[in-house]
C-alpha cells in the first residue's frame, strides 16, 4: 500500500515522471512476454521437446504464439514513442532511456557477477532431491 501511495503522490509532483514509470512498467512486461514466447517458438522451430503441461492448443499453438509475437513487438515499439507530436523535456517519453539503462546495467551485472552465481532451475531441483 505504501508503494501505491508513493506512486500516486508522484503524479502530484510530475506527470512526466509518472508517465515514464508507467511506460517503463508496460515495456518491461511486454519484453518479458516477448522473451518467453520467443523461447517457446524457438523450441518448436528446432523440434526440441516441450515440457508437458495440463493444457495444449495442439496444432493452433504455433499460430497463436506467432500472432502474439506480432502484437507484442508492435506494442513494445510504440510504448517508446512520445505522447505529443513535438515533445519537450516535460512531454518526452523517457522510457527508452530508462529501459536501455536498466538493460545495460542488468547485462553488465550478469557478465561480471551473475554468471558465476547463477544456478539453473534444474540444478537446484536436483540438489534439493538429493
N, C-alpha and C positions, 0 to 999 in steps of 0.2 A: 504494500500500500504506500509505503514511503517513497518508493521509486516512482510510482504513478503520480504522486503529489509533486515531486521534483520535476517531472516531465511536464505536468500541467502548468507549473509556475514558470517553466522555461518559455512558454508561449507568451507570458506577460512581458518578459524581457526582450525577446527577439523572435519574431515569426520566422526569420530566415534560419535560425538555429533549430527550431522545432521542425521545420520543413526538411532540413538536412538530416536530422536524426531519423525522421520518419522515412525519408527516401533511402537512407543507408540501411535501415531495417528491412525494407522491401527488397532492395538489391541483394542483401545477404541471404534472405530467404529464397529468392529466385535462384541465386547461384548455388545454393545447397541442393535444390531440386534438379538443376541442370547437371550438376556433378553426379548425383546418384542415378538419375535416369540415363545419363550418358554412359556410366559404367555398365548399367544393365543392357543397354543397346549394344555396347562393345562385346559383352559376353555372348549375346545372341548371334552377332555377326561372325564371331570366331568359332561358333558352335561349341562353346565351353559349357560344362554342366552348370545349371542354375539351381541354387539350393531349393529344397522342397518347401512348399507353402500351402496354406489352407485354401487359398483362392488363386485361380488362374483364369486369364482371359483367353487362353488357348491360342487359336490362330489369329485372333484380333489383338493380342498383346503387343506385337511389334508395331502395328498400325497406331495403336493408342499411344505408345511411347514416342513414336516419331511425331505424331500430332502434338503431343505435349511439349516436345523439344522445340518445335516451330513456335508455338505460343510463348513458351518461357523465354526463349532467346530474343524474340521481338520485344516483349515487355521488359526484359533485362536491359536492352539497349535504350529503350525510351525512358527508363527511370533515371537516366543520367542527363536528360535534356533539361534546360532551364524552363521555368514556367511562363516566362514572358518572351516577347519577340526580341526586344533589345534589353538584355539583362544588365542590371547594375550590380554593384557588390552586394547590395541587400537582397536583390531578387534572383541572383545567380544560384543555381543548384550546385552546392559544393560537395555533393555526394561522390562524384568521381575522384576528387582529391582525397576524401576520407577513405573511400573503398580501396583506392590504389595504395594509400599509405598503410592501411591495415594489412592489405595483401602482401606488400613488400616486407613489412615487419614480421608477419607470420612465416613467410618463406625464409627470411633471414634467420629467424629463431630456429626453425626446423633444421636448416642446413648447418648451423653452428652447434646447437644443443640438442634439439628434439630427436634427430636421427639416432643419437646414442642412447636415448632413454625410451624410445617408442617400442612397445611390445605389441605385436598383432593380437587381435582378439582370440584367435585360435590357440596361440601360445599361452595366453593367460588361462583360457578354458582348460587346456591340457594340464597346466600346472596345478590348477585347483582340483582336478580329478585325482591327481597322484597323492 
